[in-house]
Amino acid sequence: MTDIRPNEPTKPSGAWMLTPGQKKQIEQRFGRYINKGQIRYLKAGHLDVLETVREGVGFTDPVSRRRFFDCFSSAGSFNVGRHNPQVLAALDSALDEIDMGTPGLVSPWKVALAKKLVELAPGDLNRVFFASGGGDAVDGAIKLARGATKRPVIISTIKGYHGHTGFSLSANGKEHYRHYCEPLIPEFKFVPFNNLEAMSAVAGEDTAAIIIEPIQGEAGIYVGSPEYLSGLRKMCDDLNILLIFDEIQTGFGRTGKLFASQHTGIVPDIMTVAKSIGGGLFPNAAVIYRDIPLLTNYVDTNPEFHPSTGGSDLGCAVSLKVLDYLLENKLSENSAIKGERLRDALLQLQKENPKIIKDVRGKGLMIGIEYLHEFMGPMMADALAKNGVFAAYSGNAPQVMRFMLPIVVNDKELDEVIAAIRAAVKDMKTILPLALPAAKIPAVLRLLNSEKVQTVLFGWLRTIEDGINALKGVGK
Amino acid sequence: MKMTKKDQNALMTEFASLFGTGHLKHLKDRGQDVVECKRSGATFIDADGEPFIDCISGRGIFNLGRRPEKIIAAFKIAMLETDQGNFPMISKEKAALGEKLAGFVPGNMECTMYSVTRGEAFDFACKLSRGALSRKGLVALEGSWFGQTGFALTLSTRKDKDDFAPLMPECELLPFGDSEKIREKINRDTAAVFIEPLQAENHCREPQPEYLEAILRRCRETGALLVMDETQTGMGRTGRKFAYEHFGVHPDILIIGESLGAGIFPIAATIFPQSLNAFLNEHPLIHLSTFGGSDLGCTVGAAALDEYARTKPWENAAKIGAHLMDGLEKAAAGSKEIISVAGRGLLLSLELKTPAKARAFCKALSRQKILADTGAVAENTVVLRPSLTLSKKEADVIVAAVKDLVKSK
């Protein structure tokens, strides 16, 4: 395996290289002042790389000099690519003029961004309030729903992911994130995704809102079927329930359309956006809602129901450029085309490796591979990292790996990514003969699938491997 | 950037149609329907070309003044090299700001969790307390205002809370100043007690030192954590680095708000000791934030901390704050309009008779080219929280305006 991949950094290496000793120092500081457990966790999956020369579709590990394709994109934040020069230029010139501005005041930047968002948003999603990030946006959306309808119940989906602040965590469908913080806000109910009957059994006259991701991300990339989305729309219309689409991960071209809802034409009552709206440079988020009396009357009588430091003047200047860039470069279309190619390649890989890959799902450049067993997720992360692909398994489903490249990816880069995934699957096949027979024993499978055991086990394998490499005099 | 009246009106109309007419009315009622153009120090120029003194400071964001040069310069250099980074990853920027914060904050709190806004930082403090102690109870001193997210809202004192009910269970308010209630409300099920050392939105009400000590003692007895939200009071605002230093009571967890990013980048932080980080070491990545701990944000935060350490703006806040307080008290003395003046350093509050009078007072101040806001808890108050770089001359302008208003009534 060569160290430098063709997706090469443009800067001379002297400017960014680190010695293993320097990296160790950073880790020690990080461990002391931020978190040790996080390092242990990342090390186990070969994800303990530092990111330098962040450009286009990847970054470089300053120690190994290995170039990585960024298939995580900070959970879908880098749609316009890492360190996008045009967005940077917009931020740079905004910094010559303005600052964050006073929250809540009228400003040309806020108005311009809000106007652009409602122009691009489907249907009569004509009104806006800003938020500081995804969680804050979801909290705002849920407050709006409860405040406007005067109903308590919020229905979310099992394994649905909406954030970590009070309301958004209460709507988070994964026990792991909620467990230590409970009791959370009451009257949140959870039903299986893509299941209209289950939803219909729970939805009623006390339901304020149904909140879903049109394509579930963290849960393991499950695409909401057109029948499901239209069924939800009808159910909400019949029962006067508000439909909230959380497009924080799916928005801004990720799925091959500007917003994932546009695949089906189903318009939600409230839509939350964040992540990529900040261009990977500056935090921003928004809640866009329908111009209907139920919602507008509530906001007009309660203008301060969710004030935020989000929608700062600097943030809006950046987001405006992000939207221009997405449109000018037809990135949604690029995401659709490249996504189809990647999906075809992965389906082919599945056909060749039915004992490893169980399913391939997704839309545009939001694609997930599901492995046969949970423990394969971290193993594959490791194998991919060694082949120059940085990809994370889903937080709410470790057997699923998400591939969410920056949607600026070109054909040549995509060829390399596909080749690297192939190589990683091949590498993994060499370890599997050890793990698979053992996995047939239920207790061992449970152990292998436990995140804690993986962290220890893979961390241990990693230490041995580093030792062997040191003896061979390669690597570090 | 000047705008014609016609363009300004068009902007306001467009704003109303996108964000709501209620929002614009809210601003107009307080004289806040101004557009900030050129911004610098404690002031900005509006779209008519008139200089304003900014007494909102983004509700405690612009402590170092509008557009501090050194911070912008540091941001621009960082931008050449880096971006926000993949949020779960190790980075030198996160580590470096963490180390700086550990050195900056008095006491032995040396671990940081980053957020993008105060509510998120507050919610994390609640989650950390519950997780680390395996207890459920959360208690806040009544009259506080902690933010907009789920936990922060539940523990704040605000009228519209029922709109969003039911809220977080096992959350209680401690009646302010009632020593008897301390024992009852804080017990062995209590994970943490949340306090703003000065209730900025509540006429800068502050607990008596003995009362605060009694709360702390009870926390020690029961093992509950004491959390100080210094979003509005910290980073020099009240004449000390942190307001808790006035009282000699140290928190177990500290919340620093957006003043950390100096109005250039939204970043907030929750600071806590290693003993609590043990919980997160055991359960890493249990609390995530895409924008919190952005590598760019951390670089801005580090530059801001250097600037706070270099310029010690708390010294100016103490000095000019005392001068401003003196002037305001004199103005209030001869007036029926202002009932009382409260606060410390450059976090000051005027008490008026009614919320309507407070709104009208803000509007009148705005005509005198001073931007101010009403208190969110005590709506009959006007909060004055200018940049900590405020000069004596600028303070005198504020006093003169208040005097003039009081006289002309």
Interface residues (C-beta under 8 A of the other chain):
Chain A: W16 I26 E27 R29 F30 R32 Y33 I34 N35 K36 G37 Q38 I39 R40 Y41 L42 L47 D48 V49 L50 E51 T52 R54 D70 F72 S73 S74 A75 S77 F78 R82 H83 L88 L91 D92 L95 E97 I98 D99 M100 G101 T102 P103 G104 L105 V106 S107 P108 K110 V111 A114 K115 V118 N126 R127 V128 F129 S132 G133 G134 G135 D136 D139 G140 I142 K143 R146 G147 K150 P152 H164 T165 G166 F167 S168 L169 S170 H176 Y177 Y180 C181 E182 P183 L184 I185 P186 E187 A274 K275 G278 G280 L281 F282 P283 T296 V299 D300 T301 N302 P303 E304 F305 H306 P307 S308 T309 G310 S312 D313 L314 G315 F390 A392 G395
Chain B: M1 L11 M12 E14 F15 L18 F19 G20 T21 G22 H23 L24 K25 H26 L27 Q32 D33 V34 V35 E36 K38 R39 D54 I56 G58 R59 I61 F62 R66 R67 I72 F75 K76 M79 E81 T82 D83 Q84 G85 N86 F87 P88 M89 I90 S91 K92 K94 A95 A96 G98 E99 L101 A102 E110 C111 T112 M113 V116 T117 R118 G119 E120 D123 F124 C126 K127 R130 G131 S134 K136 Q148 T149 G150 F151 A152 L153 T154 D160 D163 F164 A165 P166 L167 M168 P169 E170 E258 G261 G263 I264 F265 P266 Q274 N277 F279 L280 N281 E282 H283 P284 L285 I286 H287 L288 S289 T290 F291 G292 G293 S294 L296 G297 L371 A376
